[in-house]
Amino acid sequence: MATAEIKMIGVVGGGQMGSGIAQVAAMHGINVWLLDTDPQALAKATASISASINLLVSKARLSQEQGTDVLGRLRCTSNMEELHSADLIIEAIVESEDIKKTLFVQLDKIAKRSAILASNTSSISITRLASSTSRPHQVIGMHFMNPPPVMKLIEIVRGADTSDETFKATKALSERLGKTVITSQDYSGFIVNRVLMPMINEAFFALYTGVATKEDIDTGMKLGTNHPMGPLELADFIGLDVCLSIMKVLHVGLGDNKYAPCPLLVQYVDAGRLGRKRGIGVYDYT
Ligand code: CAA
């Protein structure tokens, strides 16, 4: 499929990533169906996209008319059948292989034959997700960074059977969305999380073993290496549960003890200290 033929995309999952992806697509002239089975999640997603567009209008980055057009390109639904009109469907649901596979089985039945099925997974094997469908050559990883409207990267992940045609169409679409593309083969953590998560895990070890305070670890990396956020602050931003689950994927997938999750990270997750979304993680946001 050529990118010019991608006129409509479906986004599954109305959370932070799904709503951000839907916003980016609508802002680049693409019609979007945003699907979530939970109407409250859809209401929240719509409110957050509208607020983000209104902010851009208030900063004169978009005219009022452009803002209205963006919102007009976005439709929300809880009915999966609507996704039949999509040329590419990207899922951004919970990071569980079983739940994603179940979704891919459903999408494979509903999506039109030519449609590409993409996953925003941060670490789950694209090859394994693809094998749950009848179209593995049309399944690909399209990993946006958080927050999608701000971050300039899309990491494209080729599964074992992803075709060149699917890759080319996904890359062209990503560039049409104004993003720079990097390409990863389908190995645990891909590129970004393979490098980022061990750094975050190491920051937890530094805190755990009393090397320094959380503030000094973060300031060290912010001012010492020009990162916009320190690793512990970034972990809170991403979600400590997400960081832990990616470390587990690296540990199992790469089979090396250097990827063992830090006990302090495990303990925070056990305690429900999941980061900003819970109001408490490494830092207290209440
Ligand atoms: N949606 C839309 N726009 C947003 C936004 C959002 N959620 N969050 C911030 N922005 C915009 C703001 O409106 C602001 O825009 P202007 O410059 O036009 O005014 C701009 O981004 C900067 O925002 P702020 O001034 O509020 O705050 P900041 O300068 O501290 O930037 C940040 C916030 C962009 C999040 C920055 O701290 C940052 O880049 N942090 C690192 C983020 C990062 O590393 N993300 C990747 C995580 S890893 C990942 O996603 C992969 C994975 O699988 C886990």
Residues whose N, C-alpha, C, O or C-beta is under 5 A from the ligand:
A	BS01	CAA	S52 S122 F144 M145 N146 P147 P149 V150 P228 M229 I238
